[in-house]
Amino acid sequence: MAGTIEVLIPGGEANPGPPLGPELGPTPVDVQAVVSDINDQTAAFDGMEVPVTVEYEDDGSFSIEVGVPPTAELIKDEVGFETGSGEPQTDFVADMSVEQVKKVAEQKLSDLLAYDVKAAAKEVGGTCASLGVTIDGEDARTFDDRVDAGEYDDVLADEAAA
């Protein structure tokens, strides 16, 4: 009866209720132990939706893998707004610095298709554009061009290369 359960949990706020409890109820694991372990591992993502995978065995043992929250959630948390713009090309809700974009890119790098921080930052810039977030006061839709032109090479350089 070994299996896997995948759920989205608010960071540090898992409880034995839905969506986790009903999924774990019929399994041989100690539900409270799973909830406690998830809360310990997701405390840093306080309030953000975090993807969590629980793998369990017939003997009641389990392992938990915590994913990285969606890019949009990381951006909202970094800049401090609740929802994106309904008109992201004309109505901007927030502004991020390139340093903040780099921070989100580094957090998300393992989940992205990007091969380095610079490419990851460009992916984060795309999410900013769809949320209505400007980068350094400029439209996020032009961020890729500015990165390619070398405008942010000093900020987005990989530590390994520096």
Backbone as CSV, one residue per row, in Angstrom:
resi,resn,N_x,N_y,N_z,CA_x,CA_y,CA_z,C_x,C_y,C_z
1,MET,0.812,-1.205,0.000,0.000,0.000,0.000,0.853,1.266,0.000
2,ALA,2.134,1.139,-0.258,2.994,2.314,-0.330,2.448,3.269,-1.380
3,GLY,2.681,4.562,-1.175,2.149,5.526,-2.122,2.743,6.906,-1.961
4,THR,2.190,7.815,-2.759,2.651,9.197,-2.779,1.453,10.134,-2.746
5,ILE,1.572,11.186,-1.968,0.533,12.210,-1.887,1.182,13.546,-2.205
6,GLU,0.573,14.308,-3.114,1.080,15.627,-3.468,0.017,16.663,-3.133
7,VAL,0.387,17.674,-2.347,-0.555,18.720,-1.943,0.142,20.079,-1.906
8,LEU,-0.663,21.131,-1.951,-0.175,22.499,-1.736,-0.578,22.892,-0.322
9,ILE,0.385,23.295,0.471,0.156,23.616,1.880,0.661,25.034,2.149
10,PRO,-0.086,25.844,2.906,0.472,27.135,3.324,1.688,26.878,4.221
11,GLY,2.805,27.503,3.912,4.044,27.276,4.651,3.894,27.419,6.150
12,GLY,4.314,26.391,6.890,4.275,26.406,8.340,2.888,26.276,8.937
13,GLU,1.867,26.018,8.101,0.486,25.982,8.593,-0.252,24.691,8.256
14,ALA,0.484,23.605,8.042,-0.177,22.326,7.765,-0.959,21.892,9.000
15,ASN,-2.079,21.213,8.777,-2.871,20.674,9.884,-3.508,19.368,9.438
16,PRO,-4.077,18.610,10.389,-4.628,17.309,10.032,-5.948,17.389,9.243
17,GLY,-6.415,18.604,8.987,-7.630,18.764,8.182,-7.301,18.719,6.697
18,PRO,-8.292,19.043,5.862,-8.055,19.056,4.413,-7.001,20.095,4.050
19,PRO,-6.223,19.900,3.030,-6.273,18.789,2.085,-5.451,17.581,2.519
20,LEU,-4.654,17.720,3.555,-3.716,16.672,3.938,-4.366,15.506,4.686
21,GLY,-5.159,15.813,5.705,-5.752,14.784,6.556,-6.524,13.703,5.813
22,PRO,-7.472,14.073,4.961,-8.231,13.048,4.238,-7.359,12.161,3.343
23,GLU,-6.273,12.718,2.841,-5.360,11.932,2.005,-4.548,10.949,2.853
24,LEU,-4.133,11.399,4.046,-3.290,10.558,4.906,-4.087,9.585,5.769
25,GLY,-5.351,9.885,6.028,-6.182,9.076,6.911,-6.122,7.581,6.649
26,PRO,-6.334,7.146,5.408,-6.332,5.703,5.138,-4.939,5.066,5.060
27,THR,-3.898,5.829,5.244,-2.540,5.288,5.151,-2.054,4.863,6.545
28,PRO,-0.980,4.080,6.605,-0.461,3.620,7.903,0.411,4.638,8.642
29,VAL,0.564,5.858,8.143,1.462,6.824,8.774,0.780,7.549,9.931
30,ASP,1.598,8.094,10.830,1.117,8.919,11.936,0.883,10.324,11.372
31,VAL,-0.391,10.688,11.199,-0.765,11.948,10.562,-0.133,13.139,11.287
32,GLN,-0.170,13.141,12.612,0.375,14.272,13.367,1.881,14.397,13.171
33,ALA,2.584,13.278,13.040,4.029,13.320,12.801,4.317,13.925,11.426
34,VAL,3.511,13.583,10.426,3.678,14.136,9.082,3.424,15.640,9.111
35,VAL,2.333,16.057,9.755,1.976,17.479,9.850,3.092,18.263,10.530
36,SER,3.606,17.742,11.628,4.675,18.404,12.370,5.935,18.541,11.516
37,ASP,6.295,17.465,10.817,7.480,17.477,9.961,7.317,18.490,8.824
38,ILE,6.136,18.527,8.204,5.881,19.493,7.119,6.003,20.918,7.644
39,ASN,5.414,21.181,8.808,5.481,22.532,9.369,6.920,22.952,9.663
40,ASP,7.731,22.015,10.156,9.145,22.316,10.410,9.872,22.671,9.115
41,GLN,9.606,21.895,8.070,10.326,22.088,6.807,9.822,23.275,5.990
42,THR,8.590,23.723,6.241,8.034,24.822,5.437,7.938,26.133,6.209
43,ALA,8.468,26.187,7.415,8.361,27.397,8.247,8.936,28.628,7.554
44,ALA,9.969,28.467,6.754,10.590,29.609,6.070,9.681,30.224,5.010
45,PHE,8.697,29.462,4.558,7.768,29.950,3.529,6.448,30.370,4.157
46,ASP,6.502,30.971,5.323,5.326,31.356,6.098,4.237,32.003,5.242
47,GLY,3.068,31.346,5.187,1.908,31.895,4.497,1.876,31.653,2.997
48,MET,2.994,31.272,2.378,3.013,31.006,0.931,2.584,29.578,0.659
49,GLU,1.901,29.360,-0.455,1.531,28.010,-0.862,2.804,27.270,-1.290
50,VAL,3.031,26.114,-0.680,4.245,25.346,-0.943,3.851,23.943,-1.412
51,PRO,4.406,23.479,-2.538,4.123,22.104,-2.957,4.876,21.109,-2.068
52,VAL,4.143,20.121,-1.563,4.724,19.123,-0.674,4.375,17.737,-1.201
53,THR,5.363,16.850,-1.230,5.142,15.464,-1.628,5.464,14.576,-0.425
54,VAL,4.506,13.741,-0.057,4.697,12.794,1.048,4.717,11.391,0.444
55,GLU,5.819,10.694,0.636,5.918,9.301,0.197,5.875,8.434,1.451
56,TYR,5.029,7.405,1.426,4.889,6.558,2.610,5.013,5.089,2.233
57,GLU,5.374,4.304,3.243,5.543,2.857,3.076,4.518,2.120,3.926
58,ASP,4.366,0.834,3.676,3.405,0.003,4.408,3.690,-0.064,5.901
59,ASP,4.956,0.118,6.288,5.323,0.023,7.705,5.074,1.332,8.466
60,GLY,4.525,2.354,7.788,4.228,3.626,8.448,5.329,4.656,8.320
61,SER,6.457,4.268,7.733,7.530,5.239,7.541,7.153,6.184,6.395
62,PHE,7.726,7.376,6.430,7.407,8.359,5.393,8.592,9.276,5.154
63,SER,8.570,9.910,4.002,9.546,10.948,3.701,8.792,12.113,3.077
64,ILE,9.314,13.296,3.309,8.648,14.506,2.829,9.620,15.278,1.957
65,GLU,9.132,15.703,0.802,9.922,16.554,-0.087,9.162,17.863,-0.256
66,VAL,9.820,18.945,0.090,9.209,20.267,-0.008,9.733,20.950,-1.262
67,GLY,8.820,21.374,-2.102,9.203,22.084,-3.317,9.348,23.573,-3.037
68,VAL,9.651,24.311,-4.078,9.768,25.761,-3.976,8.425,26.358,-4.397
69,PRO,7.938,27.357,-3.686,6.666,27.974,-4.067,6.717,28.497,-5.501
70,PRO,5.554,28.675,-6.117,5.524,29.224,-7.468,6.230,30.589,-7.519
71,THR,6.801,30.891,-8.674,7.540,32.143,-8.856,6.688,33.352,-8.487
72,ALA,5.428,33.335,-8.897,4.542,34.471,-8.594,4.412,34.675,-7.087
73,GLU,4.334,33.602,-6.324,4.226,33.710,-4.869,5.503,34.308,-4.270
74,LEU,6.656,33.883,-4.784,7.923,34.428,-4.289,8.022,35.925,-4.585
75,ILE,7.573,36.328,-5.774,7.595,37.751,-6.143,6.663,38.539,-5.231
76,LYS,5.443,38.045,-5.042,4.473,38.742,-4.179,5.027,38.896,-2.768
77,ASP,5.657,37.845,-2.261,6.214,37.897,-0.913,7.395,38.872,-0.842
78,GLU,8.238,38.860,-1.850,9.424,39.722,-1.861,9.050,41.203,-1.923
79,VAL,8.055,41.527,-2.746,7.699,42.934,-2.953,6.588,43.383,-2.002
80,GLY,5.751,42.441,-1.562,4.724,42.773,-0.577,3.401,43.239,-1.151
81,PHE,2.827,42.480,-2.069,1.484,42.774,-2.556,0.684,41.480,-2.614
82,GLU,-0.643,41.610,-2.654,-1.514,40.441,-2.562,-1.830,39.803,-3.911
83,THR,-2.245,40.624,-4.888,-2.645,40.076,-6.180,-2.005,40.875,-7.309
84,GLY,-1.848,40.209,-8.437,-1.292,40.865,-9.610,-2.314,41.797,-10.233
85,SER,-1.892,42.465,-11.272,-2.721,43.440,-11.959,-3.686,42.751,-12.920
86,GLY,-4.883,43.309,-13.042,-5.831,42.826,-14.042,-5.450,43.318,-15.429
87,GLU,-4.667,44.366,-15.499,-4.182,44.960,-16.752,-2.661,45.097,-16.646
88,PRO,-1.913,43.979,-16.713,-0.482,44.023,-16.415,0.368,44.861,-17.373
89,GLN,-0.141,45.177,-18.568,0.656,45.984,-19.485,0.529,47.481,-19.203
90,THR,-0.551,47.872,-18.492,-0.771,49.307,-18.268,-0.924,49.683,-16.799
91,ASP,-1.390,48.754,-15.980,-1.649,49.035,-14.570,-0.648,48.244,-13.726
92,PHE,0.374,48.935,-13.220,1.436,48.257,-12.480,1.151,48.293,-10.983
93,VAL,1.393,47.151,-10.320,1.059,47.036,-8.897,2.265,47.187,-7.972
94,ALA,3.477,47.013,-8.512,4.669,47.087,-7.658,5.914,47.243,-8.530
95,ASP,7.032,47.517,-7.870,8.312,47.633,-8.557,9.345,46.800,-7.807
96,MET,10.146,46.040,-8.537,11.214,45.232,-7.932,12.562,45.796,-8.355
97,SER,13.527,45.679,-7.479,14.902,46.016,-7.855,15.510,44.781,-8.522
98,VAL,16.586,44.965,-9.246,17.267,43.839,-9.883,17.815,42.897,-8.807
99,GLU,18.210,43.442,-7.663,18.685,42.593,-6.563,17.575,41.672,-6.071
100,GLN,16.340,42.184,-6.008,15.208,41.351,-5.595,14.911,40.283,-6.648
101,VAL,15.007,40.654,-7.921,14.805,39.682,-9.003,15.852,38.572,-8.879
102,LYS,17.102,38.951,-8.601,18.171,37.961,-8.451,17.882,37.029,-7.263
103,LYS,17.398,37.589,-6.161,17.094,36.770,-4.981,16.038,35.716,-5.312
104,VAL,14.959,36.133,-5.987,13.897,35.196,-6.376,14.453,34.173,-7.371
105,ALA,15.273,34.620,-8.320,15.862,33.713,-9.310,16.720,32.651,-8.629
106,GLU,17.483,33.040,-7.618,18.329,32.078,-6.904,17.478,31.080,-6.118
107,GLN,16.368,31.556,-5.530,15.490,30.654,-4.786,14.853,29.635,-5.724
108,LYS,14.556,30.049,-6.926,13.792,29.245,-7.865,14.659,28.470,-8.851
109,LEU,15.969,28.734,-8.878,16.861,28.192,-9.906,16.737,26.684,-10.101
110,SER,16.634,25.926,-9.031,16.576,24.464,-9.163,15.301,23.985,-9.853
111,ASP,14.235,24.788,-9.840,12.970,24.395,-10.462,12.794,24.932,-11.874
112,LEU,13.680,25.811,-12.309,13.539,26.431,-13.624,14.359,25.695,-14.676
113,LEU,14.099,25.996,-15.926,14.875,25.422,-17.016,16.190,26.170,-17.227
114,ALA,16.369,27.256,-16.509,17.550,28.100,-16.664,18.815,27.369,-16.218
115,TYR,19.920,27.724,-16.862,21.201,27.107,-16.549,22.069,27.992,-15.661
116,ASP,21.682,29.271,-15.478,22.429,30.145,-14.591,21.498,31.232,-14.034
117,VAL,22.015,32.036,-13.123,21.201,33.061,-12.465,20.688,34.092,-13.466
118,LYS,21.495,34.428,-14.443,21.100,35.421,-15.434,19.860,34.940,-16.215
119,ALA,19.895,33.709,-16.671,18.755,33.154,-17.406,17.539,32.999,-16.485
120,ALA,17.781,32.598,-15.241,16.683,32.471,-14.275,16.036,33.827,-14.016
121,ALA,16.870,34.875,-13.941,16.342,36.227,-13.720,15.428,36.641,-14.877
122,LYS,15.785,36.236,-16.091,14.941,36.549,-17.243,13.591,35.840,-17.136
123,GLU,13.591,34.611,-16.628,12.326,33.897,-16.420,11.491,34.594,-15.344
124,VAL,12.131,35.034,-14.270,11.433,35.774,-13.212,10.865,37.071,-13.791
125,GLY,11.629,37.728,-14.660,11.160,38.942,-15.318,9.887,38.704,-16.113
126,GLY,9.786,37.546,-16.748,8.572,37.200,-17.492,7.370,37.076,-16.568
127,THR,7.573,36.508,-15.400,6.487,36.404,-14.427,6.103,37.791,-13.922
128,CYS,7.107,38.647,-13.708,6.828,40.031,-13.298,5.939,40.725,-14.332
129,ALA,6.243,40.510,-15.609,5.462,41.145,-16.673,4.006,40.698,-16.619
130,SER,3.761,39.420,-16.341,2.384,38.932,-16.296,1.646,39.346,-15.028
131,LEU,2.392,39.718,-13.984,1.771,40.182,-12.740,1.546,41.695,-12.715
132,GLY,2.193,42.417,-13.630,2.112,43.875,-13.602,3.113,44.479,-12.642
133,VAL,4.306,43.886,-12.571,5.373,44.375,-11.697,6.485,44.940,-12.577
134,THR,6.920,46.142,-12.296,8.029,46.734,-13.036,9.348,46.334,-12.387
135,ILE,10.421,46.426,-13.163,11.754,46.107,-12.642,12.619,47.344,-12.799
136,ASP,13.115,47.856,-11.682,13.893,49.104,-11.655,13.138,50.250,-12.328
137,GLY,11.832,50.280,-12.118,11.008,51.360,-12.657,10.682,51.239,-14.133
138,GLU,11.154,50.193,-14.780,10.914,49.985,-16.215,9.948,48.817,-16.407
139,ASP,9.238,48.834,-17.525,8.330,47.749,-17.879,9.107,46.426,-17.897
140,ALA,8.597,45.414,-17.212,9.290,44.123,-17.127,9.399,43.444,-18.495
141,ARG,8.547,43.842,-19.455,8.617,43.233,-20.789,9.913,43.589,-21.512
142,THR,10.606,44.613,-21.057,11.880,44.996,-21.686,13.083,44.475,-20.897
143,PHE,12.835,43.759,-19.807,13.919,43.285,-18.934,14.880,42.354,-19.677
144,ASP,14.357,41.411,-20.467,15.217,40.494,-21.218,16.210,41.246,-22.083
145,ASP,15.710,42.264,-22.783,16.584,43.048,-23.665,17.667,43.761,-22.869
146,ARG,17.290,44.297,-21.720,18.266,45.001,-20.882,19.312,44.037,-20.333
147,VAL,18.880,42.816,-19.964,19.827,41.811,-19.471,20.770,41.396,-20.597
148,ASP,20.199,41.131,-21.790,21.022,40.724,-22.931,22.026,41.804,-23.332
149,ALA,21.654,43.062,-23.122,22.544,44.176,-23.458,23.662,44.351,-22.417
150,GLY,23.605,43.567,-21.344,24.654,43.629,-20.332,24.439,44.676,-19.262
151,GLU,23.251,45.270,-19.233,22.976,46.351,-18.287,23.100,45.906,-16.824
152,TYR,22.833,44.627,-16.555,22.829,44.138,-15.170,23.897,43.073,-14.919
153,ASP,24.919,43.016,-15.759,25.951,41.984,-15.609,26.607,41.998,-14.236
154,ASP,26.804,43.196,-13.670,27.452,43.281,-12.362,26.590,42.667,-11.260
155,VAL,25.272,42.780,-11.361,24.366,42.244,-10.328,24.077,40.764,-10.556
156,LEU,23.870,40.379,-11.819,23.422,39.022,-12.118,24.547,38.031,-12.380
157,ALA,25.789,38.429,-12.184,26.909,37.512,-12.393,26.834,36.383,-11.376
158,ASP,27.112,35.165,-11.836,27.158,34.020,-10.924,28.323,34.182,-9.970
159,GLU,28.117,33.793,-8.716,29.199,33.861,-7.733,30.375,32.977,-8.154
160,ALA,30.057,31.837,-8.783,31.113,30.916,-9.194,31.995,31.542,-10.275
161,ALA,31.374,32.342,-11.136,32.129,32.961,-12.216,32.873,34.204,-11.727
162,ALA,32.369,34.808,-10.667,32.964,36.066,-10.173,34.229,35.822,-9.391
